[in-house]
């Protein structure tokens, strides 16, 4: 069966395209929007750490709700909360009740949405086409990152947050339409045997992903915003350049993952990510240099998401309960991101240059590369007895 003939995966990819359209229009600006509303850089990192800690604390809520309503409706609920969080974000003007209300809605959105989405994608996808299906997902999301940041930056700069975040909320609501015809997947009310122990590899992969996301994406966004003199339109233009570069090669990479060239890709991915971090951390950030980095950086990072998610979805699909697996893995992501944000705030507090907030991500890259090489080597040789757990050699 062709990997494009899977109707459920196609609907999920259409949905994620709309989700990312809203995210790139407005959501991707959330951290620099806080900076524009008077948050210092240190305060912004501390706010991020607080948001992750709150999300981690609320995460068990999904295990109470999802068994009652099923995976499909859980995903729809997460999509609804994402729509709401744009409306709450537009009102934030400091560390006050409005900010805490936004943090709660933001946490609920992520809790319900990503656990359900990743679980659904893992269950309805095809293992032998996983790399190509993730490649399509990557291409769709990156295509939305080309034009949406331009529009979002212009709206924030010239029409204000109500226009930008309001438009994102409408698009997010439309993103629920492709989800209505997805198969109804039940969630066990009682955790099956081994449901939690099977999450070990997922925990380590997402812990490292959360940690390095701080440096590779969030810390860099603050540095990029500063280099554009806090101009949302210019910042959006830089994001659009990155989106265009990222869209190149995603489908080809998925084919490479399915064709067995994984060990080479994992090593190359690690090398290119470290090179990208070094460039972002060390250069002088004028507007021209920032645009150049945004053009080159995504080409260096092109291997990252498909390499990580192909392994992750294959692991999740073979666990006793993909939703519980995802819940634990997402909790690990929260911890990794929180630790990365605290490390960045700590470096700034000790007087380090802003570029140093990117450097700690290197440890996450190296740790993740070790895990992925072990997984892909065992999977290629057929030595994985239960890839939901730590790799077991037959």
Number of C-alpha atoms within 10 A of each C-alpha: 7 6 17 13 9 14 14 20 24 18 17 20 22 18 22 24 22 24 26 24 27 32 27 28 30 30 23 20 25 17 21 23 24 21 20 16 13 13 19 12 20 18 15 21 27 20 22 21 23 17 21 25 19 18 24 21 13 15 22 15 12 20 18 11 16 22 17 15 15 16 26 21 20 23 25 21 20 24 25 20 24 27 27 20 23 28 20 19 24 21 15 19 16 15 14 9 11 15 18 18 16 21 22 16 21 24 25 23 22 18 25 28 23 19 26 28 22 22 24 26 21 25 20 17 21 19 19 13 20 24 29 26 27 28 27 23 24 24 21 22 25 24 20 24 29 25 20 24 32 22 19 33 28 21 22 22 18 13 12 14 22 16 16 24 30 18 19 28 26 13 19 26 19 17 25 19 15 17 20 13 11 18 12 13 16 14 20 16 12 10 14 12 10 14 19 21 15 25 27 17 24 26 22 18 26 27 24 26 25 25 27 28 21 28 27 25 13 24 27 20 20 21 21 26 24 17 20 20 12 18 16 24 20 22 29 31 22 26 27 27 22 24 26 19 23 27 22 16 15 23 20 13 25 24 18 16 27 17 13 14 14 21 18 12 18 23 15 16 21 22 16 20 25 20 16 19 23 16 15 25 22 13 12 12 18 14 18 12 15 20 23 14 21 23 20 16 22 22 21 21 22 21 24 20 16 24 24 19 19 23 23 24 25 21 23 29 24 17 23 20 22 27 31 26 28 27 27 24 25 26 25 23 25 26 22 26 28 25 19 29 31 21 21 27 21 16 18 18 11 8 8 13 11 18 23 18 27 26 20 20 26 21 13 22 21 16 16 21 22 14 20 21 17 13 22 21 15 17 18 13 8 11 15 19 14 15 24 27 21 18 18 12 10 8
